[in-house]
Amino acid sequence: MRRPSPSWPSRLRPLGVWLEVLLVLVLLLLPGRAQAGKRSMIPPGQEQTIRTFVEAGLDAGEGPAPSIGIDRDRIHVDVGEGLRFVIFHPEVALTDPGDSAVLVAPGVLLVCGPAEAPRPCSDDERERERPRAEALARARDEVADTIWIIEESGQPGAAATNTGSAEDTSGRPSHDPPRRSGDWIGQLAALLALVTGLGLALVAARERRRERRTIPPLELAALLALLTTFVALTLHFTALMPLHEHNSFVARSDCAIDERCVDDPVSGWSPTAFAGYRLLLTAIPYEVPWLSRLSLILSLIDLVLAWALARTTMLALGRPRLASIAGLTTVAILALHPVFWRLAGSASFWPWSLAWMQSALLAGLWASRVGRPRLAALGWLVAATSLALAAGGNLVCLTLGPLFLLAPLC
């Protein structure tokens, strides 16, 4: 007896989904790659060079060592007595420092008063600190090309007036730079995958209720307890601050929220990641603590997805009795691991990328088991788009490319 030919949704699996992945990857990656550039910033690893020139400029060999902080493209030097210098690249054009800061040397601001309540500097303070500011400027000029990375046009750009907040995205070019023209593609893909994936999750939950295969309340309570424990341990043992001090993670968020930044300042992440992450950054107060809180929230989502993925894997293997154990064990291993605590509050993009990778696996597993062709097609669509967002967001993930080509043979 002749077997009926498969319907077109069935033919989406498995070859069609991988062809779609490649197509979506091309669409997501090409717009940003076509106009890559650089922004002005201080990259990681310059701390010792900065301390050396600051101490030389202040002639601090005899007195107490100054307190030095680095904020993306500027150096904060606290010299005590409520006085701080803010040092920029020598070519930065500082505009309107404001009442709480005064320009006392080329590229060097003097800020007076406590950090939480700066005050206008008096004339005596300006004149007294001007020689030290000029000495800092001379010492900085000798090593500026070593410390700062300037955008490829060679113009470091005008610095913003704010001297301390995360919303200050200085180093912007003084001319009108190219913009990320393809942001809408990545954002639309992320929104479609999110909305469609949530809709399919609701459909799956309704089918479980109808078939009386609901998740045991005790398992949900244990999951909630593990998530709560994870947050408590993260807040207790780590600080919700970016890794690498001031450097790459905050700079990447600055780049993501500003469409004039067309490439990762320290390489690694593509405009695809910046386009999607910008959706999240525009929904929160753009301050350094909130960047870490956002990555903590995404890490919680990662734990929930890991639980769902482990459960679904056991169900797909025909071991439903192990589904609860596998899901909770997976979450426990991650939630109780110190490295995951630190990554969760680091303001890294990795929780974002990991969420899309797990979403792709979860949607693909579900689509391979669902019996309704149209729902299966939607599931494969979510899997393909999520995988494209994950693999297209970080260049490291592109090493999975050979697996994309081999997957249809499995």
N, C-alpha and C positions, 0 to 999 in steps of 0.2 A: 504494500500500500504506500502510495506516495505521500511523503510528509509535506504539510503545508509550509509555504515559504514564510519566513519571519516578517513581521510588520516593520515599517520604517523606524519606529522608536527602538525596536529590538536591535536593529542594525547599528544604532548608535553605540552599542556596547560590543567590543571594547575599542575598536579602531577609531570610530568617529569622535569619541571623547578626546583621544590623544591628538588627533588632527586639530580639534578645536582648541586644545591647550596651546599648541604651537601658534595658531592664528592669534589667539588672545595675547600671548606673550609678545608677538611681533607688534601688535597694536599698542600694547602698554609700554613697550620699551623704546620703540623708534622715536616718538615725538621728543622725549627728553634727551636722548642720546644725540640728536641732531644739532643741539646748540649747547653743549656742555661748557662750563666755565668754572672759575674759582671765585671764592669770596675771601675777604680779609678776616684772618683769625690767628690766634696763637695756638699752634698744634700741641699735642701732648709731648712731654719730654724736655721742655725748655725751662723747667723750674730752677735748676742749678745755675744756668746761664743768667736768668733773671735776677736771682739772689746776688750773684757775683757783681753785676753791674750796678744794682741798687745800693749795695753796701759800699762799693767804690765811690759812687756818686755822693752818698751821704757821709763818706769818711767815717763809717760806723765801727772801725776797728776797736776803739776804746770804749764806746758807749754801748748801751743795750741794743741788741739786734732788732731791726724794724720788723713789724708784722707785714707780711706780703701776701696778697691774694690776687688771683687771676680770674678775670671775668670775660671770657671769649676773646675780645680783641684789645683789652685794656688791663693794666696792672694797677692794683690798689696798694699803696704803701702807707701804713699807719705809723707815724713817727711819735705818737704819744701827745699828751696835752690837748687832745681833741682835734688834732690836725692830721689830714691825710692828703697824700698826693695821688692823683690819677694820671697814669702815663699812657699815652697813645703812640701809635706809629708816627714818626716825624712828618710824614706827608699827609696825615689826616687833617682835614679842615674842620676845626671845632667851631660850631655855630651856637651863639646864645647860651653860654653855660648856665645862666640863671643866677638868682640871688645867692644860692647856697654854695656856689663854686665860682672861682675866678681863674682866668688864664694868667699864669705867672711866668711861663716860659713856653717856647714852641712845643706844642703837644703835651703840656703838663698843666693839669688843673690843681688848684689848692681848694680843698673842702674843709670847712671849719665846723666845729661842734660835734656832738655825738652822732653816730650813724643813724639812729632812729629819729633824730630831730636836728638836722644840720641848720646852721645859722649863717648869716652873711659874715664874711671875713672883714675884720677891721683893717684900716690902712696900715697900722703898725704891723699886723700879722702878715700882710702882703709883702711889705718891704723887708721884714725880717726873714721870711722864707724864700724870697726870690733868689738869692744866691744858691741855696740848696736845690731849688727847682732847676736852675740853669745848669748846675753840675750834674743833676740827674739826666737832663736832656742831652748833655754832651756825652755822658757815659752810654746812654741809650743809643745815640746815633752810631756808635762804633759797632754795635751788635744787632742793630735793627733788622738787617737783612737775614740774620740767622734766626731771630726769634719769631718774626711775623711772616705769615704766608699772605701774599697779596694776590688779588684776582688777576687773571692772565692778561687783562688789558693794561696792567701796570698802574692802575689808579686805585689807591686804597679807598678813596671815597670819603664822604663827610660823615663824621660820627654824630650820633644822636645826642641830645642834650642830657638825657638821664644818665646818672653815673652809678646806678646800682641795681636796677630792676631787670627782671628777665625779659620784659617786653621791649627792652632797648635792643634793637637789632642793628647795631652799628656795623660799619664796614660796608655800607651800601654804596654803590658807585655814584659819583656825582653827575654822571650822564645817565640818560635813560637806557638801561641795560636790556638785553633780551629777557623774555619771560617764558615760563614753562607753558608752552602752548597746549600740551596734551593732558593737563591735570584733569579735565572733565572726563577723559576716557577712564582713567583709573578710579576716579570717584564714582562714576556711573557703574562701573563693574562691581565695585565694593558694595554699593547700595543695592544693586540688583541681587547679588549673591546673598547679602544679609536678609533682605526682605523675603526672597524666595526660600532661603534656608529656614527662616523662622516659620514661614507658612507650612513647609513640609514637616517641620518638627511638630506643629500643632496637628497636622493630619495624622502623623504617626502616633501621637498621644491619644487621639480620638479612637484610632483603630485598636490600640492596646486596651482602652477602656471597654470597647465593644466586645473584644475577645477575652476580656477579664484576665489580661496579662499585665496588670498595673504593677508599677515598681513598689516593693514593700515599703511601708512608712518607716520601718526601722532603718532601712538602708538610706532613705532620704535624710533621716535624723543623723545618722552617722556621717553622711556626706557634709551636712551643715556643720557638724561639730569639727570635722577636719578642716573645713574652710575657715571657721572661726579661729581654730588653733593656729592655722597658717598665718592669718593676719596678726594675731597676738604675738607670735614668735618673731615675725618680720619687724614689727614695730619695737619689740623689746630688744632684740639682738642686733639690729642694723639701723642705720639712719636713712631716712627717705631723702637721699641726696644722690645726684648723678655720680656714676663711676668716673674714674679718671679726673677727679676734682672738677674743675670748671669746664673741661675741654670738650671732647668730641660729641658727647651725647646732647649737651645743651646746644652746641653749635648745629647739630643735625636738626633739632627741633626748631631753632631759628630759621634754618634753611627751609624746613617743611612748611612753615606758616607764611613764608615770604615767597611769592611766586617769582620774584626777581632772582632768586637763587636757583640756578639750573643744574647744580651738581653737588654731590656730597662734599663738604669742605675737607674731609679727611678720608675720602674714598670708602667704598664698600657697599653703600646703599644707593639704589637707583632712583630717578624721579618717580617711578611707579610707587615706591614706598612713601615718598614725600607727599604725593598727591592724595593717597588714601589717609595718611596720618594727619594731614591738614584738616580733614573733616572733624577729627576728634579734638585737635588743638583749638579750633575756633569755637568749640562748645564749652571750654573751660577757661577760667581766668589764666592768662598766660604769665605765670610766675613759676620760678624754679621749683618750689614745693609741689605745685600742682602737676608739673611734669612727672615727678616721681609717683604721685598719687595715681596718675593716669596709668602708668606702667604697672602699679600694684593692682588696679582694677582689671587690667587686661590679663594679669597673671591669674587672678581668680577665675576669669573666663577660661583660661587655659586649663586650669584644674578641672572645671566642670566638663570641658570638652574631652579631656583625658579619661575621665570617669565614663562618659558616654561612649567613647571610642572603645575602651576595654570591654564594656558590657556588650556592645554591638558585635565585637569580634568573637566573643564567646558564643553569642547567639548564632552567628554565621557559621561557626565550627560545630554547631549542634550540641553545645554544652551549656544549656540554659541554667543549670544548677550552679555553675561556676561564674555566672555573669556578675552577681553581686560581689563575690569575693574578688574577682579580677578588677572590677571598677574601683572598689574601696582600697584595695592594696596599691593600685597605681597612684591614686590620689595621696595615700599615706606616704609613699616613698618620696614623692615630689614635695608635699607640704611640710615634711619634717627634715628636708635637706637644707643645710645652711647656704649652699651655693644658690639654690632657688630663692631663698629669702633675700639674698643680696641682689640678685638679678631683678627681683620683683620691684624693688624700690629704686632702681638705678636710672630711670628715665631712658632706658634702652628701647630700641625698636624691636628687639627680639620677641617679646611677648606678643606683639602685633603679628609678626611673621609666623610665629608658632601657632597662633589661633587660626590663621588661614590654612596652614598645612594640615592641622588636625581636622578642620572643617572639611577640607577636600577628602581626606581619608574617610571621615564619618559619612559624608554624603555619598561617596562612591560605594561604600559597603551597604548602605541602606538601599541605594538604587539597584544594586545587584540582587537584592533579595525581595524587593517589592514586586507584587504580581500584576500591578496595573501599568501598562506600557507608558501612558502619558506621565504618570508620576515618576516612573523610572527615567524618562527623558529629562524631566525637570531636575531630578536628583543628579544625573550625570552633568547637566548644565552647571549646577552649583559646584559640583566637584571640580569640573574643568576650570571654572572662573576662579575658585578659591586657590587651586593649585597654581594658576597663572599669577595671581596676586602674591602668593608666597615666594614662588621661584623667581618671579620678575622683580621682586622688591629688593632682594639681596643678591649680590653677584655670586656669593658662595653657593647659594641654592641652585645656581645654573649648572653646577656639577652634577645635578640629578638628571641632566639632559639625556644621557645614554639610557637611563631607566625609562624615560618617557617613550623612547623608541622601541625598547624591548618589551614594554608592558603588553602590547597587543598579542605577543607570542605566548603569553602565559595562559 
